[in-house]
């Protein structure tokens, strides 16, 4: 199977075909059209016994009833042809499925890869608008629905069309009167399709959105569980989720009823037509207009057409659902708020000098600046602490330094290079960020420390463990570095998780450190251990700190005091305390 996916195929298909979900879906399979052609050819060969059997049956009946010369030889010849086609079905079926599956599974994997790739590159200010549950639903549920509708369109629908075409072709060759009778059923099927299609599409869309909302709520519920249990709010949360799942049940029930009525009405109508066909062809045989054996042939082919049209009508809900999922993934693939490093300058080895020149920043869809005319120069190897009340702009400063946000006015220069003109991916390879809430995955301690780093020697790893204060933790665990942490590192305390985050930062050997409230949630003992690890981490590196605790900021070369997005004071801890200004009032009020 094809492994190197062309992710651009999927977004290009959306851009080329706009809101036409069907054409968009076909565009997803660019590069695999030959597979579907070959699959169709092998399908025709492997399915031919189904079409030949009515002809052979009619021939044999006619040979027997009409007393044809050499009837026995003709019967054996027809049977032999049919037998060959039956055994040819086995290799043809394999080849049909092989070419079809390669196309469908490769496109399915490629689409998921394209979604993951796009999500990873959407600008961070827009990431907060994308709920985790909805993203998970799009990557898994919607892509699965697209794979299903692809199977229906490129395989089942194509097969239906071939079956109908063969049946009608044989019929018109044998009898135009019967052919005209067969054709009369097409308008009825069209009326049925038109009557139900809009309603099913509307209900499917509503059902999909309700499923996405529920997926998001389930993830939110799980994340809030400690708070829920701590405040005895279990019943309230259960009630909210019960309401949500009941809404899904109601919408799902309504969808099931519409689809059931659709299938029942179409089945009754088509069965009636089969009875009429039997009577009509029998009448023609009685009058001598067609041979007796052809009654079986026409009845079989009419049944084929009826079943195929019925299958076509039953496909409509699945196709509607799948095309709705095409639109759903388009919400991600067409998102233009992405980081694009193509053609941008790579700054090479980072030295760590930063200059903020009259910098302003406002979040998307906001008219208010969060950072207002900020000017600041940070020298290589300097430690800068940002302090201020909530909403002062400290977190936004961190996001600007990482490159998650780009200044809306003014400039942020990094080693003399404008951040808007550099390759942010390469720049971030020189950074280490220790967040307030450490993000760990359910692997081992070793895997969490070495996350993203493939060429770290055992000697360096052991040194990092010592420098981060993790040695006692590792030694106390039954399997040491290879101890599994459980989901989100649940087996470690807050202080231990923070020290692991520091170890992860140290192993990168970064040029610039960004510490975002790294000790705010720790007890005094844990804070002392983490602070010592932070001192090792910051040694000789440009370091930016957002913190409130004195132990974290009092050693900073400069403290930048912020208020309402502006710098109101700068200086060392002792200088600011001696001035008895805004910083002094903040510390005195703690």
RASULLIN-V156836 format. One record per residue. PHI is phi in degrees with one decimal (NA if undefined). NEAR is the number of other C-alpha atoms within 10 Angstrom. D_FIRST is the distance of its C-alpha to the first C-alpha in whole Angstrom. Layout:
BEGIN
phi = [PHI & PHI]
near = [NEAR & NEAR]
d_first = [D_FIRST & D_FIRST]
END
This chain:
BEGIN
phi = [NA & -72.0 & -106.1 & -85.5 & -77.0 & -91.2 & -64.7 & -69.0 & -55.7 & -73.7 & -69.2 & -63.5 & -63.5 & -64.4 & -66.6 & -77.1 & -107.0 & 58.8 & -90.8 & -82.5 & -61.3 & -66.2 & -67.1 & -60.7 & -61.1 & -61.2 & -64.4 & -59.4 & -99.0 & -58.7 & 100.2 & -120.6 & -62.0 & -62.6 & -58.0 & -69.0 & -63.5 & -63.7 & -60.9 & -65.7 & -60.4 & -67.7 & -64.9 & -58.3 & -67.2 & -71.0 & -91.9 & -58.0 & -56.3 & -63.5 & -82.7 & -77.4 & -55.4 & -61.0 & -66.6 & -61.5 & -60.5 & -62.9 & -60.2 & -62.8 & -61.6 & -66.6 & -60.0 & -71.7 & -73.3 & -96.9 & 61.8 & -68.0 & -63.1 & 59.2 & -56.1 & -61.9 & -62.1 & -67.0 & -62.4 & -63.7 & -63.6 & -61.3 & -64.9 & -63.9 & -57.4 & -64.5 & -64.0 & -60.5 & -65.0 & -62.0 & -75.0 & -69.1 & -58.5 & -63.6 & -67.5 & -66.2 & -64.8 & -61.0 & -65.2 & -57.8 & -70.3 & -58.4 & -66.6 & -67.9 & -66.0 & -57.4 & -65.2 & -68.2 & -70.5 & -66.3 & -65.8 & -62.2 & -64.4 & -63.4 & -66.1 & -62.9 & -61.9 & -64.3 & -65.6 & -61.6 & -60.9 & -67.2 & -60.7 & -67.4 & -111.1 & -67.6 & -56.5 & -59.4 & -58.5 & -93.1 & -63.1 & -64.5 & -81.9 & -101.7 & -67.9 & -57.5 & -62.1 & -66.8 & -62.9 & -60.6 & -64.2 & -68.0 & -70.2 & -99.3 & -69.6 & -68.4 & -66.9 & -63.4 & -64.9 & -67.4 & -63.6 & -65.9 & -68.2 & -63.7 & -60.7 & -67.6 & -74.7 & -82.7 & -116.4 & -64.2 & -63.6 & -63.2 & -63.8 & -59.4 & -62.2 & -65.2 & -60.7 & -65.0 & -61.9 & -64.8 & -61.2 & -69.6 & -64.6 & -64.8 & -64.2 & -67.0 & -69.0 & -87.1 & -158.4 & -69.4 & -62.1 & -67.1 & -59.4 & -62.5 & -60.4 & -60.2 & -65.4 & -62.7 & -78.5 & -62.2 & -57.9 & -64.0 & -62.6 & -63.5 & -63.0 & -62.0 & -60.8 & -63.1 & -69.0 & -105.3 & -59.9 & -63.5 & -66.7 & -63.6 & -61.7 & -62.8 & -67.6 & -60.7 & -63.9 & -63.3 & -65.1 & -62.1 & -65.4 & -66.2 & -64.9 & -64.0 & -61.5 & -67.4 & -59.1 & -64.8 & -67.1 & -63.2 & -62.8 & -62.0 & -61.4 & -63.7 & -66.9 & -86.8 & -57.0 & -59.5 & -67.9 & -60.1 & -68.5 & -64.8 & -108.5 & 55.6 & -107.7 & -58.3 & -65.1 & -64.8 & -68.2 & -61.7 & -62.1 & -62.6 & -69.8 & -61.5 & -60.5 & -65.8 & -70.8 & -68.0 & -63.6 & -63.1 & -60.2 & -65.3 & -66.2 & -65.0 & -62.6 & -61.1 & -63.5 & -61.4 & -65.1 & -61.2 & -66.1 & -64.9 & -60.8 & -59.0 & -67.0 & -66.3 & -63.2 & -65.2 & -63.1 & -60.9 & -65.3 & -71.0 & -64.9 & -61.3 & -65.3 & -64.6 & -64.0 & -61.8 & -62.2 & -61.4 & -64.7 & -63.8 & -70.0 & -64.2 & -62.7 & -63.8 & -67.6 & -61.8 & -82.0 & 79.5 & -79.7 & -138.1 & -63.8 & -60.6 & -61.7 & -70.3 & -60.0 & -63.4 & -59.3 & -67.5 & -64.2 & -65.3 & -67.9 & -65.0 & -60.2 & -59.6 & -63.5 & -59.1 & -64.4 & -69.2 & -66.3 & -61.2 & -62.2 & -61.5 & -66.3 & -69.8 & -73.2 & -56.5 & -59.4 & -65.7 & -64.5 & -60.8 & -62.8 & -65.9 & -68.3 & -65.4 & -68.9 & -59.5 & -62.7 & -64.0 & -69.8 & -64.0 & -61.1 & -88.8 & -65.0 & -94.8 & -65.1 & -92.9 & -86.6 & -122.8 & -80.0 & -122.3 & -93.6 & -60.8 & 78.3 & -85.2 & -70.6 & -96.4 & -82.3 & 73.3 & -71.8 & -78.0 & -93.0 & 108.3 & -100.3 & -126.1 & -132.6 & -99.9 & -116.1 & 46.2 & -81.9 & -122.9 & -148.6 & -131.5 & -73.1 & -54.5 & 64.4 & -122.9 & -101.5 & -110.8 & -72.6 & -85.1 & -112.4 & -126.9 & 57.0 & -82.6 & -126.5 & -163.2 & -118.6 & -117.8 & -85.3 & -57.4 & 80.6 & -82.1 & -107.8 & -117.1 & -111.1 & -99.8 & -130.2 & 156.5 & -69.2 & -59.5 & 87.1 & -74.8 & 114.0 & -65.4 & -63.6 & -63.3 & -62.2 & -61.5 & -63.2 & -68.0 & -65.6 & -75.1 & 96.7 & -67.4 & -119.5 & -112.8 & -51.4 & -83.7 & -145.5 & 75.6 & -139.2 & -120.0 & -100.6 & -118.2 & 50.2 & 84.0 & -106.1 & -66.3 & -61.2 & -74.8 & -113.4 & -106.3 & -76.5 & -67.7 & -62.0 & -67.9 & -60.8 & -70.5 & -64.9 & -96.5 & -104.5 & -135.1 & -116.8 & -112.1 & -81.8 & -65.4 & -105.0 & -66.4 & -98.8 & -120.2 & -112.6 & -83.6 & -108.2 & -87.6 & -60.6 & -58.7 & -63.5 & -70.9 & -68.3 & -88.5 & -51.7 & 82.7 & -115.9 & -101.5 & -119.0 & -107.1 & -72.6 & -63.9 & -62.8 & -65.8 & -60.4 & -65.2 & -64.1 & -62.9 & -61.3 & -67.1 & -67.6 & -88.7 & 76.5 & -93.1 & -58.2 & -64.9 & -65.8 & -62.1 & -67.5 & -84.6 & -91.7 & -60.5 & -113.2 & 56.6 & -62.9 & -95.2 & -75.8 & -74.5 & -88.9 & 79.7 & -62.8 & 56.0 & 67.0 & -63.6 & -82.3 & -107.2 & -77.3 & -60.1 & -66.3 & -66.1 & -64.9 & -66.7 & -66.4 & -65.3 & -63.7 & -67.6 & -61.3 & -61.6 & -71.1 & -63.0 & -66.8 & -79.2 & 48.4 & -74.3 & -94.0 & -133.2 & -113.6 & -125.7 & -113.6 & -109.9 & 51.2 & -69.7 & -122.9 & -63.3 & -102.6 & -102.9 & -77.7 & -62.0 & -66.6 & -62.7 & -61.1 & -63.5 & -66.0 & -68.9 & -62.2 & -62.2 & -66.5 & -66.2 & -62.2 & -65.6 & -65.9 & -81.8 & -57.6 & 73.9 & -122.7 & -66.7 & -131.2 & -115.9 & -125.9 & -111.9 & -161.1 & -114.6 & -75.6 & -59.4 & -60.3 & -87.8 & -105.4 & -69.2 & -91.4 & -65.3 & -64.7 & -144.7 & -109.9 & -103.3 & -94.3 & -116.5 & -150.4 & 52.6 & 80.7 & -127.2 & -85.7 & -106.6 & -153.3 & -140.9 & 155.8 & -74.2 & -59.5 & -64.5 & -63.9 & -70.2 & -67.7 & -69.3 & -70.8 & 54.3 & -100.1 & -64.0 & -64.2 & -60.1 & -65.7 & -61.4 & -68.6 & -69.1 & -82.1 & -77.4]
near = [9 & 11 & 8 & 8 & 14 & 14 & 19 & 13 & 18 & 25 & 22 & 16 & 21 & 23 & 13 & 12 & 15 & 13 & 13 & 14 & 20 & 19 & 15 & 23 & 23 & 16 & 20 & 24 & 21 & 15 & 12 & 17 & 15 & 13 & 18 & 22 & 15 & 16 & 24 & 22 & 13 & 21 & 22 & 20 & 16 & 22 & 19 & 18 & 21 & 16 & 18 & 15 & 18 & 20 & 21 & 21 & 18 & 18 & 21 & 20 & 18 & 17 & 18 & 14 & 12 & 13 & 10 & 11 & 10 & 9 & 16 & 12 & 10 & 16 & 17 & 12 & 13 & 17 & 15 & 12 & 14 & 18 & 13 & 11 & 18 & 16 & 12 & 16 & 19 & 11 & 11 & 20 & 17 & 15 & 19 & 23 & 17 & 14 & 20 & 23 & 17 & 16 & 23 & 22 & 14 & 18 & 27 & 20 & 16 & 23 & 26 & 20 & 16 & 23 & 23 & 16 & 13 & 21 & 18 & 13 & 14 & 20 & 20 & 17 & 14 & 14 & 14 & 9 & 8 & 12 & 16 & 17 & 18 & 21 & 20 & 15 & 20 & 23 & 19 & 12 & 17 & 24 & 23 & 17 & 21 & 25 & 20 & 17 & 27 & 25 & 17 & 20 & 20 & 18 & 19 & 17 & 19 & 15 & 18 & 20 & 16 & 17 & 23 & 18 & 13 & 16 & 22 & 22 & 12 & 16 & 21 & 14 & 9 & 14 & 14 & 12 & 13 & 19 & 19 & 13 & 15 & 21 & 11 & 10 & 16 & 12 & 10 & 13 & 19 & 12 & 10 & 15 & 17 & 11 & 12 & 17 & 15 & 12 & 14 & 22 & 20 & 14 & 19 & 22 & 17 & 15 & 21 & 21 & 14 & 19 & 22 & 20 & 17 & 19 & 19 & 18 & 19 & 15 & 15 & 14 & 17 & 10 & 11 & 12 & 15 & 11 & 12 & 16 & 12 & 9 & 9 & 11 & 12 & 14 & 11 & 11 & 16 & 12 & 11 & 14 & 16 & 12 & 12 & 17 & 15 & 12 & 16 & 20 & 14 & 12 & 19 & 19 & 12 & 15 & 20 & 14 & 12 & 16 & 17 & 13 & 12 & 20 & 16 & 10 & 11 & 20 & 17 & 10 & 15 & 21 & 14 & 10 & 18 & 17 & 12 & 13 & 20 & 16 & 13 & 15 & 24 & 20 & 14 & 17 & 15 & 11 & 10 & 10 & 13 & 17 & 20 & 20 & 22 & 24 & 22 & 19 & 24 & 26 & 20 & 20 & 24 & 25 & 19 & 19 & 26 & 24 & 18 & 20 & 23 & 18 & 16 & 19 & 21 & 17 & 17 & 19 & 22 & 20 & 22 & 23 & 24 & 26 & 24 & 22 & 23 & 25 & 20 & 20 & 24 & 22 & 10 & 20 & 24 & 14 & 14 & 11 & 14 & 14 & 17 & 14 & 15 & 8 & 9 & 12 & 17 & 15 & 17 & 10 & 12 & 18 & 17 & 20 & 18 & 21 & 20 & 19 & 16 & 16 & 20 & 22 & 23 & 18 & 17 & 10 & 6 & 8 & 8 & 11 & 16 & 20 & 26 & 19 & 18 & 19 & 16 & 15 & 12 & 18 & 15 & 18 & 19 & 20 & 24 & 24 & 29 & 25 & 24 & 22 & 13 & 11 & 13 & 20 & 24 & 27 & 15 & 19 & 20 & 20 & 16 & 16 & 21 & 19 & 22 & 17 & 20 & 23 & 19 & 14 & 16 & 18 & 21 & 27 & 19 & 20 & 17 & 11 & 17 & 17 & 23 & 17 & 14 & 20 & 20 & 20 & 13 & 16 & 19 & 17 & 15 & 18 & 21 & 24 & 22 & 24 & 17 & 17 & 16 & 20 & 13 & 21 & 17 & 15 & 16 & 19 & 22 & 17 & 19 & 21 & 23 & 18 & 15 & 10 & 11 & 7 & 7 & 11 & 9 & 9 & 8 & 12 & 18 & 15 & 14 & 26 & 24 & 14 & 20 & 28 & 22 & 23 & 16 & 12 & 15 & 18 & 11 & 9 & 12 & 9 & 12 & 16 & 19 & 14 & 16 & 20 & 18 & 14 & 11 & 14 & 22 & 14 & 14 & 14 & 12 & 19 & 23 & 23 & 22 & 30 & 29 & 28 & 24 & 30 & 28 & 26 & 23 & 25 & 23 & 19 & 16 & 19 & 21 & 28 & 26 & 25 & 22 & 21 & 18 & 28 & 29 & 15 & 14 & 16 & 11 & 11 & 10 & 17 & 22 & 16 & 18 & 26 & 19 & 15 & 23 & 25 & 14 & 17 & 24 & 21 & 13 & 14 & 19 & 23 & 26 & 24 & 24 & 27 & 21 & 20 & 15 & 10 & 13 & 24 & 21 & 14 & 16 & 20 & 15 & 20 & 25 & 24 & 23 & 24 & 18 & 17 & 22 & 19 & 21 & 14 & 16 & 18 & 17 & 18 & 20 & 11 & 13 & 19 & 16 & 11 & 12 & 13 & 12 & 17 & 23 & 16 & 11 & 15 & 13 & 10 & 7 & 7]
d_first = [0 & 4 & 6 & 9 & 11 & 14 & 16 & 19 & 17 & 18 & 22 & 22 & 22 & 24 & 27 & 27 & 27 & 29 & 30 & 29 & 26 & 25 & 24 & 23 & 20 & 19 & 19 & 16 & 14 & 15 & 13 & 11 & 15 & 14 & 12 & 15 & 17 & 16 & 15 & 19 & 20 & 19 & 21 & 24 & 24 & 23 & 26 & 28 & 31 & 31 & 33 & 34 & 36 & 39 & 40 & 40 & 42 & 44 & 45 & 46 & 48 & 50 & 50 & 52 & 54 & 55 & 56 & 54 & 55 & 53 & 51 & 50 & 48 & 46 & 45 & 44 & 42 & 40 & 39 & 38 & 36 & 34 & 34 & 32 & 29 & 29 & 28 & 25 & 24 & 22 & 20 & 19 & 19 & 16 & 14 & 15 & 13 & 10 & 10 & 11 & 9 & 6 & 8 & 10 & 8 & 7 & 10 & 12 & 10 & 11 & 15 & 15 & 15 & 17 & 20 & 20 & 20 & 23 & 25 & 25 & 26 & 29 & 32 & 34 & 37 & 35 & 33 & 36 & 35 & 32 & 32 & 30 & 30 & 29 & 26 & 25 & 25 & 23 & 20 & 20 & 22 & 22 & 18 & 18 & 21 & 19 & 16 & 19 & 21 & 18 & 17 & 21 & 21 & 18 & 19 & 22 & 24 & 23 & 24 & 27 & 28 & 27 & 30 & 32 & 32 & 33 & 35 & 37 & 37 & 38 & 41 & 42 & 43 & 45 & 47 & 47 & 49 & 46 & 44 & 46 & 46 & 43 & 42 & 45 & 42 & 40 & 42 & 43 & 39 & 39 & 42 & 40 & 37 & 39 & 41 & 39 & 36 & 38 & 39 & 35 & 34 & 36 & 36 & 33 & 33 & 36 & 34 & 31 & 33 & 35 & 32 & 31 & 35 & 35 & 32 & 34 & 37 & 35 & 34 & 37 & 39 & 38 & 38 & 42 & 42 & 45 & 47 & 47 & 48 & 50 & 52 & 52 & 50 & 48 & 50 & 49 & 46 & 45 & 47 & 45 & 42 & 43 & 44 & 41 & 39 & 42 & 41 & 37 & 39 & 41 & 39 & 36 & 39 & 40 & 37 & 37 & 40 & 39 & 36 & 38 & 41 & 39 & 37 & 41 & 43 & 40 & 40 & 44 & 44 & 42 & 43 & 46 & 45 & 44 & 48 & 49 & 47 & 48 & 52 & 51 & 50 & 52 & 55 & 54 & 54 & 57 & 59 & 57 & 55 & 52 & 51 & 51 & 48 & 46 & 47 & 44 & 42 & 43 & 43 & 39 & 38 & 40 & 38 & 35 & 35 & 37 & 34 & 32 & 34 & 34 & 30 & 30 & 33 & 31 & 28 & 30 & 30 & 26 & 26 & 28 & 27 & 24 & 25 & 27 & 24 & 23 & 27 & 26 & 23 & 25 & 28 & 26 & 24 & 27 & 29 & 31 & 32 & 30 & 30 & 30 & 30 & 29 & 32 & 34 & 36 & 35 & 38 & 38 & 40 & 41 & 45 & 46 & 48 & 48 & 50 & 50 & 52 & 54 & 50 & 50 & 47 & 46 & 44 & 42 & 44 & 47 & 50 & 51 & 51 & 50 & 51 & 54 & 55 & 54 & 55 & 54 & 54 & 52 & 52 & 50 & 50 & 52 & 52 & 52 & 53 & 52 & 54 & 56 & 56 & 53 & 52 & 53 & 50 & 49 & 45 & 45 & 46 & 43 & 41 & 42 & 42 & 38 & 38 & 37 & 39 & 41 & 44 & 45 & 49 & 50 & 48 & 46 & 46 & 44 & 46 & 47 & 44 & 43 & 41 & 40 & 39 & 37 & 33 & 33 & 30 & 32 & 35 & 34 & 33 & 37 & 38 & 38 & 39 & 40 & 40 & 43 & 41 & 38 & 35 & 33 & 30 & 30 & 30 & 32 & 35 & 33 & 30 & 32 & 34 & 31 & 29 & 27 & 29 & 27 & 30 & 33 & 35 & 37 & 40 & 40 & 38 & 41 & 43 & 42 & 42 & 46 & 46 & 45 & 47 & 44 & 46 & 48 & 45 & 43 & 45 & 46 & 43 & 42 & 39 & 40 & 37 & 34 & 36 & 34 & 35 & 34 & 33 & 34 & 36 & 39 & 40 & 42 & 45 & 45 & 46 & 44 & 41 & 43 & 43 & 39 & 39 & 41 & 40 & 36 & 38 & 40 & 37 & 36 & 39 & 39 & 42 & 42 & 43 & 43 & 44 & 44 & 47 & 46 & 49 & 50 & 49 & 50 & 53 & 56 & 55 & 51 & 52 & 54 & 51 & 49 & 51 & 52 & 48 & 48 & 51 & 49 & 46 & 48 & 50 & 50 & 47 & 47 & 47 & 47 & 49 & 49 & 51 & 54 & 56 & 58 & 57 & 54 & 55 & 59 & 57 & 56 & 57 & 57 & 57 & 56 & 58 & 56 & 57 & 56 & 53 & 56 & 57 & 61 & 61 & 60 & 62 & 61 & 62 & 66 & 66 & 65 & 67 & 70 & 70 & 70 & 68 & 65 & 63 & 66 & 66 & 63 & 63 & 67 & 65 & 63]
END
